[in-house]
Amino acid sequence: MIRKYFKIGVFAMVALGMVSCMKDLDTNDEKKIEENEAALNKYILDSALTDKVTRETTGLIHYKTVTNPAGTAAKTGDEASVRATAYLLNGKKVTLFPKDTIVAFPIDGFLTGFGGVELGIKTLKTGEKGTFLLRFYLAYGSGSTSEIPAYSPIKLEMEFLKIRTEIQQINEYMEAKQYTPSERTSDNLVLIRTNTVTGDTLGSGKSVNVKYVLRYLDGTKVDEGTIPHTTNTSGTIAGFDRAVRKMRKNEKAITIFPSALGYGKGQMNSQGAFTIRPYAPLQFELEIL
């Protein structure tokens, strides 16, 4: 997992994020879009919202219910936390996110699966609330659940709770773990040595075996193993290689670094699923064998 791969399908994932689970438009899809448009226009008229709503070229229709001019706007890569509540147009509350009404996701990471959420967050600042009227392709798509019929337009109420940069995520994680850095670079590669070994650090051009465990900062294990590695050569992500170069033979350490030194916009498999989340700061537990 620490190897660098071509990030297949990222452009396609962006498109999929904007249309949820919708496939290429066919005649039925076009008909459902027209039906959604008519239903949404009727809802807007019946609810006296005509002068309130803003219509985007993406198909997003929205208006703010709470404003906060002093709030922070969404920025690519930052982690947004939102409270999201969804309804059918008849007022029935439905479940958009199965686990919780509060969700956290990276801006422009397209992890939520709902284009209306990904687009909607960009119209808000922290502390603001908005209502979003979504055609099916910005909501649950052509799929259905026990609560949501296929091709349903959705009313989404969203509150932008907070935002965290990757550096803030790293700092908060280290504080919670009570980690004291042995080294921290200007681009926020953190090294925490966990045993004492004397001698020179590996530097460049050294061939070693490295035992590793890769985790997200929420503790989720992503991968583990032992690999041969020659320092300062291509083939692994920058954060891993640079941390190994700072270590000594038989040394153990924890390294933490932002996605700029890792997988950036994420890594996907051949099925188009993320194997590494976009804009994710990472932690490696390392041992030089």
N, C-alpha and C positions, 0 to 999 in steps of 0.2 A: 504493500500500500504506500510505502514511502517513495516508490519509483515515480518518476514523472511520466505521464502519458499524455497523448493528444486529447484535449478536452472535447470529445465528440458530442455533437448534438446540442451545444449550448444555445446556438441561435434557434434551433428547433424548440428547445425548452422554453425560451423566452416567448415564442409564439404560442406554445401550448399553455403557458401561464396566463396569457391574455385571453385565451378562449376556453379555459378550464378543460373539461373533457370532451369538448366539441371536436369533431373530425372535419375534414374538408366539407365545405358547404355543398349540400345537394338541394334538390327541389323542396324536400320536406323541411330542411333547415331554414331555407329562405322564407317559406310559408310561416314557420314558427317565429321567425324574427318579426315578420309583419304582425302576427298575432300578439307577440310580446309588446311591440310598439303601440298597438292599439290599446292594449290593456293598461300599459303604463301611462299613456296620454289620458285615458279615462280616469285613472287613479289621481293623476296630477290635477285634472280639472275638478273632480269631485272633492278633492282635499284642499282646493283653493291654493295650490302651490305654483301656479303658472308664473307668477312674478318672482318666485323665490329660487327656482331651480336653475342650475347651470348645466348646459349640455356640451359634452366634449366630443371631439371627432372619433374617439375610441368607442363611443356608445355609452359611456358613463354619464349618468344623470345624478346630480347631487346638490345638496344645500347644507350649510352649516347651521347647527342648532345652538352651539356654544362657541364663542370665539376667544382667542387668547393671542393678541398681537405680539406679546413678549415671548411666546413659546418658540421652540426650536423646530425647524422644518426638517423633513426627512432627507437624508443624504445617503447615496449609494454605499452599501456595505455596513452601515450602522444597524444595530439591532433595535427594532421597534417593538414595543409591547402595546397591545390594543385590547380593548374589551369590545367584542363583536356580538351583536344579537340580531337574528334574522327572522323575517316574517314572510309568509305568503301575502299577496295583495289583499286577501280577505281578512287579514289581521291575525291569522293563526301563527303562533310562534313555532319555529322549527329549528332543528339542530344543524348548524353549518359546520361547526368544529366539534367532533364527538367528545373529546376529552375535557374541554373547558371553554368558557366564554372568553377567557383571557388567553391570548396567544402571543408568542414572541417570534419574530422572523427577521431575517436580514433584508434591508431595502434592496430591491432589484435582484433578490435571490430567487424569486419565483418558486418558493417552497410551499406556499399555502395551498396551491392548486386552484385558487379562486382569483380570477383576473380583477374582479371588483375590489377585492381587498388590496391587491398589489397596486392598482391604480389609485384607489381611494385614499390610501395613506399619504400620497403625494399632494393631496389637496388640503391637508391638515397640518397644524403645528401641535406640539405637545400641549396638553390641557384643553384641546378643542374636541368638539363632538360634531359629527356629520351624519346625515342620512343619505343613503345611496340607493338609487332605484336601478336595478340591474336586469338587463336582458339575460336570458338563460346562459349565453356563452360567457358571461362575466360572473356567473354564479355556479350552479351545480351542473350546468351543461345539459346534454341530452340524456344523462343518466337519471335515476330516480332512487328514492329511499322510501321507507314506510311512511315518512312525513311529507316528502317533497315529490310531487309528480314530475315526470320527465318534461323537459323544456319549460320549467316554471320560471317566470320572472320573480325576483326577490327584492324585498325591502330590507336593507341592511343598515342598522344603526351601529356606528363605530365611534369609540372614544380613544384618542391617542394618549395613552397613559405616560409613557416615558420612552426615552431613546438612550442607547449606550453605544459609544464607539468601541471598536475592538480593544483599544488601549484601556478604556474604562473597564471592559469585561476582564481583561488580564489583571488589572490592578485590584479589582474587587475579589477576583478568584484568589490571588496571592494573599490578600488580607484575610480572607476567610480561612485559608489553609495555614496561615501564619508562616508563610515562606519568606526566608531572607535570601535575597539574590547573592550569589557569589560574584556574578557579573551581569551587567545589563548594558546592551549596546544602544547607540543613538536611534536605531530603528527597531528597538524594543524586542530583541532577542534576549531572553532571560535564561541564565544557567544557574541551577541550584545544585551544588555538589552534595552528595549524600554519604560519601565515605572519604577517607583521607589517603591519598596516594601521592608520593613524592616523585620528582623527576620532571622531564620536559613534557610539554603538551605535544600532541601528535603533529600538529601543523599540516603542511601540504605533502601529498604524495606518499602517504603511509597506507599500507593495506592491512586492514583489521577485520575481525568479525564483530558485529554489533548486535547485541540482544536488545530488543525494543518492545515497548507497549505503547500504542497510540490511543489517546483518548481526546474527546471533546472536553471543554471545561465544565460541562455538567456531569462529568464522570463516566459518560458512556464510552465503553471500549469499542474502538473502531477496528483495530488490527493488532497483532503481535507476532513476533517471530525472531529469527536470527538470520542476518544476511552478511555476506562479505561486502566490504566497502573500501574503496580507495579514495582517500580524502582529496578534496579540491578537484574532483573530476565530475563530468556531467553524468546525469542519470538519476540523481535523487533531488528532492526539493532542497532549496537553499538553507532553510532553517535547520534541517537535520544535519546536512554536511557541515555547516558552520559550527554547530554545537559539538559535533564529534571532533572537529579539529581543535577545539579548546580543551578537550579531555585528555587523560593519560591512560596508558595501558592498565587494565584492571579497575579503572575508576567507574563509579556509578554517579548518575546525575539525573535531574529532571530539567528539561528545557521546555519553555513556553514561548510561542511567538505568534504574531498576527498572520493573517492569510497572505499578506504581501510576500512573506517568506515561505509560504506553504502552497496551497492550492488555489489561491485567488478566487475566481468565480466558481470553483468547485470542480469535482471530477465525476464523470459519468461512465456507466458501463455501456455495453453495446445495446442494451434494451432501453437506454435513455433514462435510467434511474440514477440518482446521485449516490455515489459511493463515498464521497466526501462532500459535506454541505458547503454551499457557497459562503464566502466571507467568514469562515470559521477560524478563530484562533485555536491553536492546538497545543496539547501537552504530550511530550514523549518522555517515558521513563527509559533511560539508556544505561547500558553496561558495555564497556569495551572489554572483550574477551582476549 
